[in-house]
Amino acid sequence: MKDKDCIFCKIANGEIPSTTLYEDEDFRVILDLGPGSKGHALILPKEHFRDLNALDPAVAAKVLPLAAKIGAAQMKALGAAGYNVVQNNGTEAGQTVFHFHVHIIPRYAGAPKIVTWTPGSPSKEELAETGSRIREAL
């Protein structure tokens, strides 16, 4: 299924031009127009899925191997020292386009850190309670 009003559906299916790095029957991989670093790519499924929770399992099984393939190519072609694989779900998590997509962001030695956080220090009791609540929701 495609969403006629979704910009990523239009890009993934070739209705809107993009700098395409890779394409197959399920995905188009493009360069991000607002990159976090040189070579920042987006993996876009050709079918519309709002987020990870809506993603078809058969499509999901292909995403990480494709991310590894793109990341390895970024390292080889651009001299990246590594890469981040980022996927946001929901507004509070940073999702701005509600079409499942994965960012592959090359990382270069000496460049600013992009994906970081300050580790918390929960108590054993808090971890146990949090774990219990999540397990119950499964």
KEDRENFI-883379 format. One record per residue: residue number from 1; residue in three letters; x, y, z of N, C-alpha, C, CB in turn. Coordinates in steps of 0.02 Angstrom, whole numbers, plus 50000, padded with zeros to 5 digits. Glycine has a CB too. Layout:
BEGIN
     i    aa     n_u     n_v     n_w    ca_u    ca_v    ca_w     c_u     c_v     c_w    cb_u    cb_v    cb_w
   NUM   ALA       X       Y       Z       X       Y       Z       X       Y       Z       X       Y       Z
...
% end
This chain:
BEGIN
     i    aa     n_u     n_v     n_w    ca_u    ca_v    ca_w     c_u     c_v     c_w    cb_u    cb_v    cb_w
     1   MET   50041   49941   50000   50000   50000   50000   50044   50062   50000   49953   50000   50060
     2   LYS   50023   50113   49964   50058   50176   49962   50010   50231   49987   50084   50192   49891
     3   ASP   50037   50284   50015   49997   50340   50037   50009   50396   49987   50016   50362   50111
     4   LYS   49957   50417   49952   49964   50466   49898   49986   50535   49923   49899   50473   49861
     5   ASP   49979   50547   49988   49999   50611   50017   50067   50609   50052   49947   50635   50065
     6   CYS   50100   50551   50051   50163   50542   50088   50223   50559   50043   50169   50470   50114
     7   ILE   50263   50608   50064   50321   50628   50024   50371   50571   50017   50354   50689   50055
     8   PHE   50381   50530   50069   50428   50475   50063   50403   50420   50018   50444   50446   50132
     9   CYS   50337   50409   50015   50309   50362   49965   50325   50387   49895   50232   50354   49974
    10   LYS   50318   50453   49884   50330   50482   49818   50405   50477   49800   50308   50556   49817
    11   ILE   50449   50489   49847   50521   50483   49834   50539   50410   49822   50563   50512   49893
    12   ALA   50516   50366   49866   50534   50295   49861   50511   50264   49796   50504   50257   49919
    13   ASN   50457   50289   49768   50429   50261   49706   50446   50302   49644   50355   50255   49713
    14   GLY   50494   50349   49651   50520   50385   49593   50477   50442   49568   50531   50339   49539
    15   GLU   50426   50462   49604   50384   50518   49582   50418   50585   49595   50317   50516   49618
    16   ILE   50461   50588   49646   50500   50647   49662   50573   50627   49654   50485   50674   49735
    17   PRO   50612   50666   49616   50682   50649   49605   50723   50650   49670   50713   50697   49555
    18   SER   50773   50607   49672   50818   50604   49729   50886   50579   49705   50790   50558   49785
    19   THR   50936   50587   49747   51001   50557   49733   50998   50486   49761   51060   50598   49765
    20   THR   50985   50438   49716   50975   50369   49736   51042   50333   49739   50928   50333   49687
    21   LEU   51054   50298   49795   51114   50259   49804   51103   50186   49787   51139   50266   49875
    22   TYR   51041   50162   49799   51025   50091   49791   50950   50085   49782   51051   50049   49853
    23   GLU   50930   50036   49743   50858   50023   49735   50848   49949   49720   50828   50067   49679
    24   ASP   50795   49921   49750   50773   49854   49733   50697   49854   49735   50803   49799   49782
    25   GLU   50666   49796   49734   50592   49794   49732   50559   49820   49795   50569   49723   49719
    26   ASP   50595   49820   49851   50566   49841   49915   50587   49910   49939   50584   49791   49967
    27   PHE   50647   49933   49920   50675   49994   49948   50706   50039   49896   50726   49976   50001
    28   ARG   50709   50103   49913   50753   50151   49880   50794   50182   49936   50711   50206   49838
    29   VAL   50859   50187   49925   50904   50219   49973   50929   50283   49940   50964   50172   49993
    30   ILE   50919   50339   49976   50936   50405   49949   50983   50442   49996   50872   50446   49936
    31   LEU   51015   50494   49969   51051   50541   50012   51002   50588   50044   51105   50580   49971
    32   ASP   51010   50600   50109   50967   50645   50147   50981   50717   50125   50979   50637   50223
    33   LEU   50927   50756   50115   50935   50826   50095   50958   50871   50153   50869   50852   50068
    34   GLY   50951   50847   50215   50974   50884   50274   51021   50840   50314   50914   50907   50317
    35   PRO   51079   50824   50285   51123   50773   50315   51155   50793   50381   51177   50756   50267
    36   GLY   51163   50742   50424   51201   50751   50486   51276   50748   50473   51182   50697   50536
    37   SER   51295   50718   50418   51365   50715   50396   51365   50698   50321   51407   50663   50438
    38   LYS   51423   50706   50290   51429   50692   50219   51412   50618   50206   51500   50709   50193
    39   GLY   51366   50605   50160   51347   50537   50142   51288   50509   50181   51405   50493   50153
    40   HIS   51257   50549   50224   51199   50528   50264   51144   50503   50217   51172   50588   50308
    41   ALA   51124   50441   50227   51076   50408   50183   51012   50390   50220   51106   50345   50151
    42   LEU   50958   50382   50182   50894   50359   50209   50872   50297   50172   50840   50414   50203
    43   ILE   50853   50246   50209   50823   50186   50180   50747   50196   50182   50845   50120   50219
    44   LEU   50716   50196   50124   50644   50207   50119   50610   50146   50089   50628   50270   50076
    45   PRO   50565   50113   50126   50525   50060   50095   50480   50091   50041   50483   50022   50148
    46   LYS   50467   50053   49988   50423   50077   49935   50349   50074   49956   50433   50036   49872
    47   GLU   50334   50030   50004   50266   50027   50032   50264   50074   50093   50247   49954   50052
    48   HIS   50204   50097   50109   50196   50144   50164   50183   50106   50230   50138   50193   50150
    49   PHE   50226   50120   50279   50218   50097   50347   50231   50157   50391   50267   50036   50365
    50   ARG   50187   50173   50436   50193   50234   50477   50257   50234   50519   50133   50241   50522
    51   ASP   50273   50177   50549   50330   50173   50594   50350   50100   50602   50315   50206   50662
    52   LEU   50397   50087   50646   50422   50019   50657   50366   49972   50679   50477   50020   50709
    53   ASN   50320   49996   50719   50265   49953   50743   50219   49930   50687   50225   49989   50795
    54   ALA   50215   49968   50633   50172   49952   50576   50209   49913   50522   50142   50015   50547
    55   LEU   50275   49907   50528   50316   49878   50475   50302   49804   50465   50390   49888   50491
    56   ASP   50294   49784   50403   50284   49713   50386   50346   49673   50406   50268   49705   50310
    57   PRO   50339   49616   50440   50397   49577   50461   50443   49556   50403   50374   49516   50496
    58   ALA   50416   49542   50345   50458   49522   50288   50502   49581   50265   50415   49497   50230
    59   VAL   50475   49641   50268   50513   49701   50250   50564   49715   50306   50466   49763   50239
    60   ALA   50542   49709   50368   50586   49721   50425   50648   49677   50423   50548   49710   50490
    61   ALA   50641   49615   50401   50697   49568   50399   50751   49589   50350   50672   49499   50381
    62   LYS   50734   49633   50304   50782   49654   50253   50816   49720   50270   50746   49662   50187
    63   VAL   50791   49755   50321   50817   49823   50335   50888   49822   50363   50771   49857   50385
    64   LEU   50902   49783   50414   50970   49785   50443   51024   49760   50395   50972   49743   50507
    65   PRO   51012   49706   50358   51064   49688   50309   51076   49743   50257   51043   49624   50273
    66   LEU   51023   49779   50237   51032   49834   50190   51070   49891   50224   50964   49858   50164
    67   ALA   51054   49906   50286   51091   49958   50323   51165   49942   50327   51062   49967   50394
    68   ALA   51182   49879   50340   51253   49859   50342   51286   49868   50275   51259   49786   50365
    69   LYS   51251   49851   50221   51278   49858   50154   51293   49932   50138   51230   49829   50102
    70   ILE   51246   49975   50155   51254   50047   50142   51310   50075   50187   51188   50085   50155
    71   GLY   51310   50057   50251   51362   50081   50296   51432   50060   50274   51350   50056   50366
    72   ALA   51439   49998   50252   51505   49975   50227   51526   50014   50165   51502   49899   50211
    73   ALA   51478   50030   50122   51493   50069   50061   51513   50140   50080   51433   50070   50013
    74   GLN   51481   50169   50130   51500   50236   50153   51571   50237   50180   51450   50261   50207
    75   MET   51588   50185   50218   51656   50182   50245   51707   50175   50189   51662   50123   50294
    76   LYS   51693   50132   50141   51740   50120   50086   51745   50181   50040   51717   50058   50045
    77   ALA   51690   50209   50021   51689   50263   49971   51709   50330   50000   51622   50268   49940
    78   LEU   51690   50343   50063   51700   50410   50092   51752   50413   50147   51635   50435   50119
    79   GLY   51780   50356   50165   51830   50355   50218   51800   50364   50287   51881   50409   50205
    80   ALA   51736   50350   50295   51704   50356   50361   51736   50305   50408   51628   50345   50356
    81   ALA   51742   50324   50472   51771   50280   50522   51719   50232   50552   51803   50321   50577
    82   GLY   51656   50247   50540   51600   50207   50565   51536   50238   50541   51602   50202   50643
    83   TYR   51480   50215   50568   51416   50244   50550   51364   50229   50604   51392   50218   50482
    84   ASN   51315   50273   50610   51258   50262   50654   51199   50238   50612   51240   50327   50692
    85   VAL   51161   50192   50640   51097   50170   50611   51044   50196   50658   51093   50090   50602
    86   VAL   51002   50242   50634   50954   50276   50676   50884   50268   50647   50971   50351   50683
    87   GLN   50836   50251   50690   50767   50243   50668   50723   50272   50723   50749   50168   50653
    88   ASN   50684   50324   50708   50643   50358   50757   50569   50338   50751   50651   50434   50749
    89   ASN   50536   50332   50808   50465   50314   50810   50427   50362   50855   50455   50241   50834
    90   GLY   50385   50403   50825   50346   50452   50863   50380   50519   50867   50332   50426   50933
    91   THR   50338   50570   50875   50362   50639   50877   50414   50650   50931   50304   50686   50887
    92   GLU   50401   50624   50991   50448   50634   51046   50515   50600   51035   50417   50610   51111
    93   ALA   50516   50551   50991   50579   50516   50975   50614   50548   50916   50565   50442   50961
    94   GLY   50586   50601   50889   50618   50636   50833   50591   50619   50765   50691   50622   50835
    95   GLN   50538   50578   50760   50510   50563   50694   50472   50623   50668   50463   50501   50698
    96   THR   50492   50646   50608   50460   50704   50578   50421   50687   50515   50511   50757   50562
    97   VAL   50439   50631   50482   50402   50606   50425   50374   50538   50445   50447   50601   50359
    98   PHE   50309   50530   50442   50277   50469   50467   50270   50417   50413   50209   50486   50497
    99   HIS   50329   50397   50388   50339   50342   50341   50402   50309   50368   50347   50366   50263
   100   PHE   50398   50246   50388   50457   50212   50416   50518   50225   50373   50444   50136   50422
   101   HIS   50573   50243   50403   50636   50252   50368   50694   50244   50417   50639   50321   50333
   102   VAL   50751   50229   50390   50811   50218   50430   50866   50265   50405   50835   50144   50428
   103   HIS   50897   50300   50452   50954   50343   50436   51018   50303   50443   50955   50406   50483
   104   ILE   51062   50308   50393   51129   50280   50397   51175   50341   50394   51144   50227   50338
   105   ILE   51206   50358   50451   51245   50420   50457   51318   50404   50465   51220   50462   50517
   106   PRO   51358   50419   50413   51430   50405   50418   51461   50448   50474   51465   50419   50351
   107   ARG   51510   50419   50508   51546   50455   50561   51619   50459   50542   51537   50419   50630
   108   TYR   51648   50518   50552   51716   50532   50532   51758   50549   50594   51719   50590   50482
   109   ALA   51820   50527   50594   51866   50540   50650   51869   50615   50663   51937   50512   50635
   110   GLY   51861   50634   50726   51866   50704   50745   51803   50745   50734   51922   50736   50709
   111   ALA   51753   50717   50704   51691   50754   50691   51648   50757   50755   51650   50721   50633
   112   PRO   51602   50805   50758   51559   50808   50817   51517   50745   50826   51512   50869   50811
   113   LYS   51503   50728   50888   51461   50670   50904   51389   50689   50888   51469   50649   50978
   114   ILE   51352   50642   50858   51282   50655   50841   51235   50617   50887   51269   50637   50767
   115   VAL   51245   50552   50892   51200   50510   50931   51233   50494   50998   51182   50443   50892
   116   THR   51216   50534   51049   51245   50524   51116   51192   50537   51169   51306   50571   51126
   117   TRP   51206   50515   51230   51164   50531   51287   51205   50523   51350   51101   50486   51290
   118   THR   51182   50554   51403   51214   50548   51467   51183   50488   51503   51208   50614   51510
   119   PRO   51223   50437   51518   51195   50377   51551   51163   50395   51619   51249   50325   51561
   120   GLY   51106   50365   51631   51072   50373   51696   51102   50324   51747   50996   50361   51690
   121   SER   51075   50326   51807   51099   50279   51859   51040   50255   51901   51153   50314   51904
   122   PRO   50995   50216   51871   50937   50191   51909   50959   50140   51962   50886   50160   51862
   123   SER   50919   50137   52014   50932   50087   52066   50911   50018   52041   50894   50105   52131
   124   LYS   50934   49965   52076   50914   49897   52059   50838   49890   52064   50949   49846   52104
   125   GLU   50809   49922   52113   50736   49919   52122   50699   49951   52063   50716   49952   52188
   126   GLU   50724   50008   52041   50693   50043   51984   50698   50001   51921   50725   50112   51974
   127   LEU   50756   49971   51910   50765   49928   51851   50716   49868   51854   50838   49902   51846
   128   ALA   50710   49838   51914   50665   49781   51921   50593   49801   51908   50671   49751   51992
   129   GLU   50571   49858   51934   50502   49881   51925   50490   49899   51852   50488   49942   51970
   130   THR   50537   49933   51820   50530   49951   51750   50528   49889   51706   50589   49997   51727
   131   GLY   50572   49841   51720   50572   49778   51683   50507   49741   51690   50629   49734   51706
   132   SER   50479   49740   51749   50416   49706   51762   50360   49737   51721   50399   49707   51837
   133   ARG   50357   49803   51720   50304   49838   51683   50309   49824   51608   50307   49913   51696
   134   ILE   50369   49823   51582   50378   49810   51510   50360   49738   51494   50451   49824   51488
   135   ARG   50382   49690   51534   50365   49620   51522   50290   49609   51523   50398   49575   51575
   136   GLU   50255   49642   51569   50181   49636   51571   50149   49663   51508   50153   49674   51633
   137   ALA   50179   49714   51477   50150   49744   51416   50164   49701   51354   50180   49814   51405
   138   LEU   50211   49655   51359   50225   49611   51303   50169   49561   51295   50292   49574   51311
% end
